[in-house]
Amino acid sequence: MLLLRPPSFDVGQMVTVAQSVEPRIVVPVVAGSSPVGHPFAPSRRNSRQILCKVGLGSTVCMMPFFRMVSLEETIAYKFRNPLLLAEALTHPSLAYETQRPHFDNQRLEFLGDAVIQIVVTEELFRRFPGFSEGRLTKLRSRLVSRVALQTYATAIDLGGYLLMGKGEEANGGRQRASTLADALEALVGAIYLDAGMPAARKFLLERAESMLLALDEAPMEQNPKGELQEILQSLSSAGPRYRILSQEGPDHAKTFVACVEWQGRVLGHGTGSSKKEAEAFAATDALTARKWEESVVGSS
């Protein structure tokens, strides 16, 4: 059972929210009246708190109504079962600090991770029909990495909505990359349980839209040497070989010229302020020129 209480109300004025027969739907009832709409409909001016009791335990969490409504507005999704949202926003540090049994977002994080993987995998499979398994895997890793998930979470200020212990918050928990990534996964898991895969897919792809557009424009991995090696070793057991052709200038401002060779053929040249940079530009030049295709055609 949920107990909803504005700070100025006494116990006798509490609003009771009864769990309906369907366990995934929470319907608020005020003083014996008929069910009303969304559990978080009260005005922002009341800044009401939600006290959650789960099962037979003594789990308690508190969050202003308007904050949850604000997040729903930001993500353009309204939960049918707001307990799922409360769970997704509850950091494990809260239970540790209060020393009370308390749900947290770790189980939803586990579920959300799997949902994110399938949504992104399906989207990449559809967008890039000509890409190999290895290349699709690399693209997926860019979209589901901790940095990517943190970016999605930061865009909706997810850290500001989290329920966490004071110690965790004081140590920068609301901005920590791992915390934000975990919370984003938990939120995806909550949406999936609340409304299924279509809603979870819509939410996630909207968050990842800018990264997906960047992949459309430049799907190649930002590692030209690795990309070149993968291509060449798919054609032959021999990999590319890099040589520094020259270096000029004083020690503090040297310029290096490199070339990349494969099967006795020069595929590209590059110039940079370090050997590594020169080799990377040589690989980029080779990927643009694609001279290995001439060798493959000539030997066939």
Secondary structure, 3 states (H helix, E strand, C coil): CEEEECCCCCHHHCEEEEECCCCCCEEEECCCCCCCCCCCCCCHHHCCEEEECCCCCCCCCCCEHHHHHHHHHHHCCCCCCHHHHHHHCECCHHHHHHCCCCCCCHHHHHHHHHHHHHHHHHHHHHHCCCCCHHHHHHHHHHHHCHHHHHHHHHHCCHHHHCECCHHHHHCCCCCCHHHHHHHHHHHHHHHHHHHCHHHHHHHHHHHCHHHHHHHHHCCCCCCHHHHHHHHHHHHCCCCCEEEEEEEECCHHHCEEEEEEEECCEEEEEEEECCHHHHHHHHHHHHHHHCCHHHHHHHHC
